Amino acid sequence: SEKARERNKALDNKTKKLSRWKHKMSNSPFMVNLVAETERIDEEHQIRLHEEERRQQEIVRRQHAAKQEIILRALQEESDLEALRREKRAIHEEERRLKALLDLEKTNGHRKADRLAAQRAEKQRHQTKREYRRKENMTTLASLQQRETEALRLKHNVQPASHSTFERFGGDIDM
């Protein structure tokens, strides 16, 4: 029985030593499963690469969309310019015709009143033409600004501005 006690004591000591060594070695770098660690790192790296590729594709898609928008806007402006050029040519032809009529009237020796009336009509036509051009330019400019504002609003996902101070504070006012 003495031998059995010594054997149990030796076994307990051995178990305690193993337990202490396991505790000491628990933080050892040699206890890490290097294969699993490498697989985890590789998987994280693949995920990062996939995310970066997705971001790059999104950037390329946005750049392409921006280029398309610029091209469409340029084509639209070009067609507007062509219409303005045609209008300018028609106005220029009308000016020449009226000047020819004025010259013809001068050479025919009509009365001074007729010439003054023609000159007044010429001035009025010029004034009307200037007003028309100004109005067309203002309309074109307002349309262009409105399109650009709308494009920026859509691009940055911004809501239209409220038209009343009370709307900003959630007030509902009927006028």
C-alpha positions in Angstrom: 0.0 0.0 0.0 3.0 2.2 0.6 4.0 1.6 -3.0 0.5 2.4 -4.2 0.6 5.7 -2.3 3.9 6.6 -3.7 2.7 5.6 -7.2 -0.4 7.8 -6.7 1.7 10.7 -5.4 4.1 10.3 -8.3 1.1 10.2 -10.7 -0.4 13.4 -9.0 3.0 15.1 -9.2 3.3 14.2 -12.9 -0.3 15.4 -13.6 0.4 18.7 -11.7 3.7 19.2 -13.7 1.8 18.5 -17.0 -0.9 21.0 -15.9 1.7 23.7 -15.0 3.5 23.2 -18.3 0.3 23.3 -20.3 -0.6 26.5 -18.5 2.9 28.0 -19.1 2.9 26.9 -22.8 -0.7 28.1 -23.5 0.6 31.5 -24.8 3.5 30.0 -26.6 3.8 30.9 -30.3 4.6 27.2 -30.9 1.1 26.2 -29.8 -0.6 28.2 -32.7 -2.0 26.2 -35.6 0.0 27.8 -38.3 -1.9 26.2 -41.1 -5.2 27.5 -39.8 -3.7 30.9 -39.2 -2.3 31.0 -42.7 -5.7 30.0 -44.2 -7.5 32.7 -42.1 -5.0 35.4 -43.3 -5.4 34.2 -47.0 -9.2 34.3 -46.7 -9.1 37.9 -45.3 -6.7 38.9 -48.0 -9.1 37.4 -50.7 -12.0 39.3 -49.1 -10.0 42.5 -49.2 -9.0 41.9 -52.8 -12.6 41.2 -53.8 -13.8 44.4 -52.1 -11.1 46.5 -53.8 -12.0 45.0 -57.1 -15.7 45.8 -56.5 -14.8 49.4 -55.5 -12.7 49.8 -58.7 -15.5 48.5 -60.9 -17.9 51.0 -59.2 -15.5 53.8 -59.8 -15.1 52.8 -63.5 -18.9 52.6 -63.8 -19.4 56.0 -62.3 -16.7 57.5 -64.6 -18.3 55.9 -67.6 -21.7 57.3 -66.6 -20.2 60.8 -66.1 -18.6 60.6 -69.5 -21.9 59.6 -71.1 -23.7 62.4 -69.3 -21.1 64.9 -70.6 -21.4 63.6 -74.1 -25.2 63.7 -74.1 -25.1 67.3 -72.7 -22.6 68.3 -75.4 -24.7 66.8 -78.1 -27.8 68.6 -76.7 -26.0 71.9 -76.6 -24.7 71.4 -80.1 -28.2 70.9 -81.4 -29.3 74.0 -79.5 -26.4 75.9 -81.1 -27.4 74.7 -84.6 -31.0 76.0 -84.1 -29.6 79.3 -82.9 -27.4 79.5 -86.0 -30.3 78.9 -88.3 -32.3 81.6 -86.5 -29.4 84.0 -86.8 -29.1 83.3 -90.5 -32.8 83.9 -91.0 -32.5 87.2 -89.1 -29.5 88.3 -91.1 -31.4 87.5 -94.4 -34.4 89.6 -93.1 -32.0 92.5 -92.2 -30.5 92.4 -95.7 -33.9 92.4 -97.3 -35.1 95.4 -95.2 -31.9 97.3 -95.9 -32.4 96.7 -99.6 -35.9 98.0 -99.3 -34.7 101.0 -97.4 -32.1 101.7 -100.1 -34.7 101.2 -102.8 -37.0 103.7 -101.1 -34.2 106.2 -100.8 -33.3 105.9 -104.4 -36.9 106.2 -105.5 -37.1 109.5 -103.7 -40.1 108.9 -101.6 -41.0 111.3 -99.0 -39.0 111.8 -95.9 -41.8 110.6 -93.7 -41.7 107.2 -95.4 -38.0 106.9 -94.8 -38.5 107.9 -91.1 -41.2 105.4 -90.8 -39.0 102.7 -92.3 -36.2 103.7 -90.0 -38.5 103.6 -87.0 -39.7 100.2 -88.1 -36.0 99.1 -88.5 -35.2 100.4 -85.0 -38.2 98.7 -83.6 -37.3 95.4 -85.4 -33.8 95.6 -84.0 -35.2 96.3 -80.5 -37.6 93.4 -80.8 -34.8 91.2 -82.2 -32.6 92.1 -79.2 -35.4 91.4 -76.7 -36.1 88.1 -78.4 -32.4 87.1 -78.3 -32.2 88.2 -74.7 -35.3 86.2 -73.8 -34.0 83.1 -75.7 -30.6 83.4 -74.0 -32.2 83.8 -70.6 -34.5 80.8 -71.2 -31.6 78.7 -72.4 -29.4 79.7 -69.5 -32.2 79.0 -67.0 -32.8 75.6 -68.6 -29.1 74.8 -68.5 -28.8 75.9 -64.8 -31.9 73.9 -63.9 -30.6 70.8 -65.6 -27.2 71.2 -63.9 -28.9 71.8 -60.5 -31.0 68.7 -61.0 -28.0 66.6 -62.1 -26.1 67.8 -59.0 -29.1 67.2 -56.8 -29.4 63.6 -58.1 -25.7 63.0 -57.9 -25.4 64.1 -54.3 -28.9 62.8 -53.3 -30.1 66.2 -52.0 -33.8 67.1 -51.6 -35.1 70.2 -53.2 -35.0 73.3 -51.1 -38.2 74.3 -49.3 -40.1 77.3 -50.5 -41.2 78.6 -47.1 -39.6 79.2 -43.7 -42.4 77.3 -42.0 -41.8 74.2 -44.2 -38.2 73.9 -42.8 -39.6 73.6 -39.3 -42.3 71.1 -40.2 -45.1 73.6 -40.2 -47.9 73.1 -42.7 -49.2 76.4 -43.9 -51.9 76.9 -46.6 -52.1 80.2 -48.3 
